[in-house]
Amino acid sequence: MRNVFLTFIIIVICGCASIGGTANNAPESASRHSLDYLISGEYAFYLDTRGGMNYYRGYMYFNSAEGTDVIFARNVDINTGLEERFIFSVDYDEDGHPSGVSNVQGQIFTVEGRQAIPDFLNFTTLFLSTCDDYQLQSNVRDEWDDYTLVFSFNKALPFFGFYDIRMEGDNKSYYTLLHAGLLNANSASSFYEINPASSRTETTERRQIPEIPRKNEKAVEQNGVRLTLDENWLFNNNPSLPGFWLSLASIRDSQIAIEKTTFREINSVTRGLNLSRENSFKLFKLTILSMRNNIEMNAVNISQTSNGYQAEFYFNERNFRNYMKLIQVVNGNDFYIINFSSFADIYDNNKDYYQRILNSVVVNRR
């Protein structure tokens, strides 16, 4: 299980690349529509099976020192093993939408390989033109003459912001997000070393699911947040993330930890993320990027609460499947993260038990 959240995310950001600001080749008045929602060094790989193709498509975004938005593209024909690699700069229209590309350099041998360029323009334009129409997640229809595509958008997902593309009326996925991450943008070669076929590590270990004994409830508090546990839970002063552990079949079957910070502190180290009460869900995207190929992209769900946001998903680590739920609470200038994770088997078998605990979370109001 992950025993670090906020501290680890900040290390990832500071150790990789600065957050991209407004690009010099994007109109200043339309900066909110440029690619500044991407992080310099952010990458994603997709499986493309449209029209009989069988390709891995990889993209990485890089904001250069001159402010130019540069895209690194990889296109691998799965059937033949042929790979086409190239880079291009992004040009913008007066509204700040990507309108074309320039300075294309690299290896383009086929029409299928070049398809990565119009795909990039179409997908980013669709995201930018529709992202104000929904809050966090939505299926967005893209109508063509003879068919309609349905994009499953989720603002916590990387790069193009969708999990997959389907044909309306067809349950098959034709373009699917496989895995993503964040690299040091000053070393672009590391992007080309990633195996595009690598997806999350499959769970191979099996174990007997432990029973949770019935014990007396107890109220606990950490960093100004109160919740109701029972005597199965003990506090563990782990140096990386102190919190409450449930130890039954292992040293830590489940954990809950509470971190407290402020938006000012977060923004001082993330250099451009500009988190606020309205957009703090952006922090979930950094969690997903930090997990790279371990997270199940199709299981990422985010939602808004009365005082913040929450996200839940499954991920694989050390040959075990895990479940994580992150709850953000905003209280004045304070920002709280309630970090819950558990082996997926015990969580799935005891959802009502865990949900009662998570529903008991209360932030002390000042």
C-alpha positions as CSV (number, residue, x, y, z in Angstrom):
1,M,0.0,0.0,0.0
2,R,1.1,3.6,-0.6
3,N,2.1,5.1,2.7
4,V,2.8,8.6,1.3
5,F,0.5,11.0,-0.5
6,L,1.0,14.8,-0.3
7,T,4.7,14.7,0.5
8,F,5.4,12.2,-2.2
9,I,3.5,14.2,-4.8
10,I,5.5,17.4,-4.0
11,I,8.7,15.5,-4.4
12,V,7.6,14.1,-7.7
13,I,6.8,17.7,-9.0
14,C,9.9,19.3,-7.7
15,G,12.1,16.4,-8.9
16,C,10.7,16.4,-12.4
17,A,9.8,19.6,-14.2
18,S,8.3,22.9,-13.5
19,I,4.6,23.3,-14.2
20,G,4.1,24.8,-17.6
21,G,2.8,28.4,-17.7
22,T,1.4,30.2,-20.6
23,A,3.3,29.3,-23.8
24,N,4.9,32.1,-25.8
25,N,3.2,30.8,-28.9
26,A,-0.3,30.9,-27.3
27,P,-2.2,34.2,-27.3
28,E,-1.9,35.9,-23.9
29,S,-5.6,36.7,-23.7
30,A,-6.5,33.1,-24.3
31,S,-4.0,31.5,-21.9
32,R,-6.7,29.5,-20.1
33,H,-7.3,27.6,-23.4
34,S,-3.7,26.7,-24.1
35,L,-2.0,23.5,-23.0
36,D,-1.1,24.9,-19.6
37,Y,-3.3,22.3,-18.0
38,L,-0.5,19.8,-18.9
39,I,2.6,19.5,-16.8
40,S,5.9,19.7,-18.5
41,G,7.2,16.1,-18.7
42,E,3.7,14.6,-18.5
43,Y,3.3,11.6,-20.8
44,A,0.7,9.0,-21.7
45,F,0.4,5.8,-23.8
46,Y,-2.7,4.6,-25.6
47,L,-3.8,1.6,-27.5
48,D,-5.3,2.5,-30.9
49,T,-7.3,-0.2,-32.7
50,R,-9.4,2.1,-35.0
51,G,-10.1,1.1,-38.5
52,G,-8.1,-2.1,-38.3
53,M,-5.0,-0.4,-36.9
54,N,-3.1,-2.0,-34.0
55,Y,-0.9,0.7,-32.6
56,Y,0.6,2.0,-29.4
57,R,0.5,5.8,-29.3
58,G,2.7,7.7,-26.9
59,Y,2.8,11.5,-26.2
60,M,4.9,13.6,-24.0
61,Y,4.4,17.4,-23.4
62,F,7.4,19.7,-22.9
63,N,7.3,23.4,-22.4
64,S,10.7,24.7,-23.5
65,A,12.7,27.5,-22.0
66,E,11.5,29.8,-24.8
67,G,7.9,29.0,-23.9
68,T,7.2,26.8,-26.9
69,D,5.0,23.9,-26.4
70,V,6.7,20.8,-27.9
71,I,5.1,17.3,-28.2
72,F,7.2,14.1,-28.4
73,A,5.3,11.3,-30.2
74,R,5.9,7.6,-30.4
75,N,3.9,5.3,-32.7
76,V,4.5,1.6,-32.6
77,D,2.9,-0.8,-35.0
78,I,2.2,-3.8,-32.8
79,N,1.9,-6.2,-35.7
80,T,5.2,-5.4,-37.3
81,G,7.2,-3.8,-34.5
82,L,7.9,-0.7,-36.6
83,E,8.2,2.4,-34.5
84,E,8.0,6.0,-35.7
85,R,9.3,8.8,-33.5
86,F,9.0,12.5,-34.0
87,I,8.5,15.8,-32.3
88,F,6.6,18.9,-33.2
89,S,5.7,22.4,-31.9
90,V,2.2,23.4,-31.3
91,D,0.7,26.5,-32.9
92,Y,-2.4,28.2,-31.6
93,D,-5.4,30.2,-33.0
94,E,-6.6,33.4,-31.5
95,D,-8.8,31.5,-29.0
96,G,-5.8,29.6,-27.7
97,H,-6.8,26.3,-29.2
98,P,-4.1,24.2,-30.9
99,S,-4.6,25.0,-34.6
100,G,-1.6,23.3,-36.2
101,V,1.9,22.0,-35.8
102,S,5.3,23.2,-37.0
103,N,8.9,22.2,-36.9
104,V,8.1,18.5,-37.3
105,Q,11.3,16.5,-36.9
106,G,12.0,12.8,-36.7
107,Q,10.9,9.6,-38.4
108,I,7.5,9.4,-40.1
109,F,7.3,6.5,-42.6
110,T,3.6,5.8,-42.8
111,V,0.1,7.4,-43.0
112,E,-0.7,5.5,-39.8
113,G,2.3,7.0,-38.0
114,R,1.4,10.5,-39.1
115,Q,-2.1,10.0,-37.8
116,A,-0.7,11.0,-34.4
117,I,-0.6,14.6,-35.4
118,P,-4.3,15.1,-36.4
119,D,-5.3,13.0,-33.4
120,F,-3.4,15.3,-31.1
121,L,-5.1,18.4,-32.6
122,N,-8.5,16.8,-32.5
123,F,-8.3,15.4,-29.0
124,T,-6.9,18.5,-27.4
125,T,-9.4,20.8,-29.2
126,L,-12.3,18.6,-28.1
127,F,-11.1,18.7,-24.5
128,L,-10.6,22.4,-24.5
129,S,-13.9,23.2,-26.2
130,T,-16.0,21.0,-23.9
131,C,-14.2,21.1,-20.5
132,D,-16.4,24.0,-19.2
133,D,-19.6,22.0,-20.1
134,Y,-19.1,19.4,-17.3
135,Q,-17.6,19.6,-13.8
136,L,-15.4,16.5,-13.4
137,Q,-16.5,13.5,-15.5
138,S,-18.7,13.2,-18.6
139,N,-19.2,11.2,-21.8
140,V,-18.8,13.7,-24.6
141,R,-20.3,13.0,-28.0
142,D,-18.3,13.9,-31.1
143,E,-20.6,13.8,-34.1
144,W,-19.4,12.9,-37.6
145,D,-21.3,12.4,-40.9
146,D,-21.8,8.7,-40.6
147,Y,-21.1,8.0,-36.9
148,T,-20.7,9.5,-33.4
149,L,-17.7,8.9,-31.2
150,V,-18.1,8.9,-27.4
151,F,-15.2,10.1,-25.3
152,S,-15.2,9.2,-21.6
153,F,-13.6,12.4,-20.1
154,N,-12.3,12.6,-16.6
155,K,-10.4,15.7,-15.4
156,A,-8.2,13.7,-13.2
157,L,-6.8,11.6,-16.1
158,P,-3.6,12.6,-17.9
159,F,-2.9,14.2,-21.2
160,F,-6.0,14.0,-23.4
161,G,-8.2,13.8,-20.3
162,F,-10.2,10.7,-21.4
163,Y,-10.0,7.0,-20.6
164,D,-11.3,5.7,-24.0
165,I,-13.2,6.3,-27.2
166,R,-16.1,4.2,-28.3
167,M,-18.6,4.3,-31.1
168,E,-22.1,5.3,-30.0
169,G,-24.1,2.1,-29.7
170,D,-20.9,-0.1,-29.6
171,N,-19.5,-1.2,-26.2
172,K,-16.0,-1.8,-27.7
173,S,-13.1,0.6,-26.9
174,Y,-11.2,1.7,-29.9
175,Y,-8.7,4.1,-28.3
176,T,-7.7,3.4,-24.7
177,L,-5.5,5.0,-22.1
178,L,-3.0,2.4,-20.9
179,H,-0.6,4.2,-18.5
180,A,1.0,7.5,-17.9
181,G,3.6,9.3,-15.8
182,L,5.8,12.3,-15.3
183,L,9.4,12.5,-16.5
184,N,12.2,14.9,-16.2
185,A,11.6,17.0,-19.3
186,N,15.3,17.9,-19.5
187,S,16.0,14.3,-20.4
188,A,13.6,13.5,-23.2
189,S,15.4,10.3,-24.0
190,S,13.9,8.6,-21.0
191,F,10.5,8.8,-22.8
192,Y,11.8,6.7,-25.6
193,E,13.1,4.0,-23.1
194,I,9.6,3.3,-21.7
195,N,8.0,0.1,-22.9
196,P,4.7,1.2,-24.4
197,A,3.2,-2.2,-23.9
198,S,3.8,-2.1,-20.2
199,S,0.5,-1.8,-18.3
200,R,-0.1,-2.2,-14.6
201,T,1.7,-5.1,-12.8
202,E,-0.8,-7.9,-12.7
203,T,-1.7,-9.3,-9.3
204,T,-0.2,-12.8,-8.9
205,E,-0.4,-13.3,-5.1
206,R,-3.4,-14.8,-3.5
207,R,-4.2,-14.9,0.2
208,Q,-7.0,-15.8,2.6
209,I,-9.2,-12.8,3.2
210,P,-9.2,-12.0,7.0
211,E,-12.3,-11.5,9.0
212,I,-12.6,-8.1,10.8
213,P,-13.4,-8.8,14.5
214,R,-16.2,-6.8,16.1
215,K,-14.7,-4.5,18.6
216,N,-15.7,-1.4,20.5
217,E,-15.7,1.9,18.6
218,K,-13.4,4.7,19.6
219,A,-13.2,8.4,18.5
220,V,-9.7,9.4,17.2
221,E,-8.2,12.7,16.0
222,Q,-5.3,13.6,13.8
223,N,-4.3,17.0,12.5
224,G,-7.6,18.5,13.4
225,V,-9.7,15.8,11.8
226,R,-11.9,13.5,13.9
227,L,-13.3,10.1,12.9
228,T,-14.7,7.0,14.4
229,L,-12.6,3.8,14.3
230,D,-12.7,0.7,16.5
231,E,-10.2,-1.1,18.7
232,N,-8.9,-3.1,15.7
233,W,-7.1,0.1,14.6
234,L,-3.8,1.3,16.2
235,F,-1.8,4.4,15.6
236,N,1.5,3.9,13.9
237,N,4.0,6.8,13.9
238,N,5.5,5.9,10.5
239,P,8.0,8.6,9.6
240,S,6.8,8.9,6.0
241,L,3.1,9.2,6.9
242,P,1.8,8.6,10.5
243,G,-1.7,7.2,10.7
244,F,-4.0,4.5,11.9
245,W,-3.3,0.9,10.7
246,L,-5.6,-2.2,10.7
247,S,-3.3,-5.2,11.1
248,L,-5.0,-8.6,10.7
249,A,-3.4,-10.9,8.1
250,S,-0.5,-8.6,7.5
251,I,1.3,-5.8,9.3
252,R,-1.0,-3.3,7.5
253,D,-4.2,-4.5,5.8
254,S,-5.7,-1.0,5.7
255,Q,-4.5,2.5,6.7
256,I,-5.9,5.9,7.3
257,A,-3.8,9.0,7.5
258,I,-4.7,12.7,7.6
259,E,-2.4,15.4,6.2
260,K,-2.9,19.1,6.7
261,T,-1.5,22.0,4.7
262,T,-2.6,25.2,3.0
263,F,-3.0,26.2,-0.6
264,R,-0.2,28.7,-0.2
265,E,2.2,26.0,0.9
266,I,1.2,23.6,-1.9
267,N,1.5,26.3,-4.6
268,S,4.8,27.5,-3.3
269,V,6.4,24.2,-4.2
270,T,4.4,23.2,-7.2
271,R,5.4,26.3,-9.1
272,G,2.3,27.0,-11.2
273,L,-0.3,24.5,-10.3
274,N,-2.3,27.3,-8.7
275,L,-4.6,25.1,-6.6
276,S,-7.7,26.7,-5.1
277,R,-10.9,25.6,-3.5
278,E,-12.5,25.4,-7.0
279,N,-9.8,23.3,-8.7
280,S,-8.1,21.3,-6.0
281,F,-9.1,18.1,-7.8
282,K,-6.0,18.7,-9.9
283,L,-4.0,17.2,-7.1
284,F,-5.6,13.8,-7.9
285,K,-4.0,13.9,-11.4
286,L,-0.6,14.1,-9.8
287,T,-1.4,11.0,-7.7
288,I,-2.2,9.1,-10.9
289,L,0.9,10.3,-12.7
290,S,3.0,9.3,-9.7
291,M,1.7,5.7,-9.9
292,R,2.6,5.3,-13.5
293,N,1.7,1.9,-14.8
294,N,0.3,0.5,-11.5
295,I,-3.1,2.2,-11.6
296,E,-6.3,0.9,-13.2
297,M,-7.2,3.8,-15.4
298,N,-10.8,2.6,-16.0
299,A,-11.5,2.6,-12.3
300,V,-10.7,6.2,-11.5
301,N,-13.7,8.1,-10.2
302,I,-13.8,11.7,-8.8
303,S,-16.7,13.6,-7.3
304,Q,-17.4,16.8,-5.5
305,T,-18.5,17.0,-1.9
306,S,-19.9,19.9,0.1
307,N,-16.4,21.0,1.2
308,G,-14.0,19.6,-1.3
309,Y,-13.5,16.6,-3.6
310,Q,-12.8,12.9,-3.4
311,A,-11.3,10.3,-5.7
312,E,-11.2,6.5,-5.6
313,F,-9.4,3.9,-7.7
314,Y,-7.7,0.5,-7.7
315,F,-4.0,0.0,-8.2
316,N,-1.5,-2.9,-8.1
317,E,1.7,-2.8,-6.0
318,R,4.1,-5.6,-5.0
319,N,1.8,-8.2,-6.6
320,F,-1.3,-7.2,-4.6
321,R,-4.3,-5.3,-5.8
322,N,-5.2,-2.3,-3.6
323,Y,-8.0,0.2,-3.2
324,M,-7.4,3.9,-2.4
325,K,-9.8,6.7,-1.5
326,L,-8.6,10.3,-1.1
327,I,-10.9,12.9,0.5
328,Q,-10.0,16.6,0.3
329,V,-11.6,19.0,2.8
330,V,-11.2,22.8,2.6
331,N,-11.7,24.7,5.8
332,G,-10.9,28.4,5.5
333,N,-7.2,28.6,4.5
334,D,-6.5,25.0,5.6
335,F,-6.4,22.1,3.2
336,Y,-6.8,18.5,4.4
337,I,-6.2,15.2,2.7
338,I,-7.7,12.0,4.2
339,N,-5.7,9.2,2.7
340,F,-7.4,5.7,3.0
341,S,-5.9,2.6,1.3
342,S,-6.5,-1.1,1.8
343,F,-5.8,-4.4,0.2
344,A,-8.7,-4.7,-2.3
345,D,-9.9,-8.1,-1.2
346,I,-10.6,-7.1,2.4
347,Y,-12.1,-3.7,1.3
348,D,-14.4,-5.3,-1.3
349,N,-15.6,-7.9,1.3
350,N,-16.3,-5.2,3.9
351,K,-17.3,-2.1,2.1
352,D,-20.1,-1.1,4.6
353,Y,-17.6,-1.3,7.4
354,Y,-15.1,1.0,5.7
355,Q,-17.8,3.3,4.4
356,R,-19.0,3.9,8.0
357,I,-15.5,4.9,9.0
358,L,-15.1,7.3,6.0
359,N,-18.5,8.8,6.6
360,S,-17.5,9.6,10.2
361,V,-14.8,12.1,9.1
362,V,-15.3,15.5,10.6
363,V,-12.9,18.5,10.4
364,N,-12.8,20.7,13.5
365,R,-14.2,24.1,12.5
366,R,-12.4,27.2,13.8
